[in-house]
Each structure stands twice: as C-alpha cells, then as structure tokens.
C-alpha cells in the first residue's frame, strides 16, 4: 500500500484508501524552497507536513483528515497560503 492513505471521502464521509490529491500550493512552495526563494509560509507548510507524517506514523489507521487537524493545531497552513503566488517551474531555479 505504498503511496496509499486512508482518507475520508469528501462526498460520502466514508474512509477510502487512495493517493493524496495534487495540490498546486504545495507544488509552488517546493519550487520556491528549492530555488532559495522560500516565503515564511513555505516553512510553515514544511512543519505542517512533517507533523501530519509524524501523526500518521504514530497512529496507524488514522485518516489524513485526523492528521491534518493535529497539524493545524500548531502549523495552520490554510491561514497562511500566499495568494496568487504561482511559480514558473519552467524558468531558472
């Protein structure tokens, strides 16, 4: 089940096992981090994601949403997502 995670389906509320959805804001943050142009919000994202990962490892069977709620207690990235900061991954890094 590598790469598959228990996730609450947004429509049914049932737990399904699948891959995470793509997230453009996360992709943009990685581009900025890799290019050395990170925003403070990008570091919050890293802490948030690390906290989610730790929660999922410490609590096998926990859903993504449960880990996300735990991560938001200290690293709420939704409240700090930079708006309209689309990055150009085609250009120089």
C-alpha positions in Angstrom: 0.0 0.0 0.0 2.9 2.3 -0.6 1.6 5.8 -1.5 -1.9 4.9 -0.4 -3.5 6.5 2.6 -6.8 6.3 4.5 -8.8 9.4 3.5 -12.3 10.5 4.3 -14.2 10.8 1.1 -15.4 14.4 0.9 -18.8 13.4 -0.6 -19.7 10.3 1.4 -17.7 10.7 4.6 -16.6 7.0 4.2 -12.9 6.2 4.6 -11.3 5.1 1.3 -7.7 4.1 0.7 -6.1 6.1 -2.1 -3.4 8.5 -3.1 -3.4 12.2 -2.0 -4.8 14.7 -4.4 -2.4 17.0 -6.1 -2.0 20.5 -4.5 -0.8 23.4 -6.5 0.1 25.5 -3.5 2.3 22.7 -2.2 4.0 22.4 -5.6 4.6 26.2 -5.7 6.1 26.1 -2.2 8.5 23.3 -3.2 9.6 25.3 -6.2 10.3 28.4 -4.0 12.1 26.3 -1.4 14.3 24.6 -4.0 15.1 27.8 -5.7 16.1 29.6 -2.5 13.1 32.0 -2.7 11.1 30.5 0.2 8.4 32.5 1.9 7.8 32.2 5.7 4.6 30.4 4.8 6.6 27.7 3.0 8.4 26.9 6.2 5.0 26.6 8.0 4.0 24.2 5.2 7.1 22.0 5.9 6.3 21.9 9.6 2.7 21.2 8.9 3.5 18.3 6.6 6.1 16.9 9.0 3.5 17.0 11.8 1.0 15.1 9.6 3.6 12.5 8.7 4.5 12.0 12.4 0.9 11.7 13.4 0.2 9.1 10.7 3.3 7.1 11.7 2.4 7.2 15.4 -1.2 6.4 14.9 -1.5 3.7 12.2 -5.0 3.7 10.7 -5.5 7.4 11.4 -7.0 9.2 8.4 -5.4 12.1 6.6 -8.1 14.4 8.0 -7.3 13.4 11.6 -3.5 14.0 11.0 -4.4 17.3 9.2 -6.4 18.5 12.2 -3.5 17.7 14.6 -1.0 19.5 12.3 -3.3 22.6 12.1 -3.2 23.0 15.9 0.4 24.3 15.6 1.0 24.8 11.9 -2.1 26.0 10.2 -1.0 26.5 6.7 -4.5 27.2 5.3 -4.5 30.5 7.2 -1.1 31.4 5.6 -1.3 30.3 2.0 0.2 33.0 -0.2 -2.5 34.1 -2.7 -1.7 34.4 -6.4 1.9 33.3 -5.9 2.0 30.9 -8.9 5.5 29.8 -9.6 7.1 29.2 -13.0 8.7 25.8 -12.9 9.9 26.2 -16.5 12.3 29.0 -15.7 15.6 29.0 -13.8 15.8 27.8 -10.3 
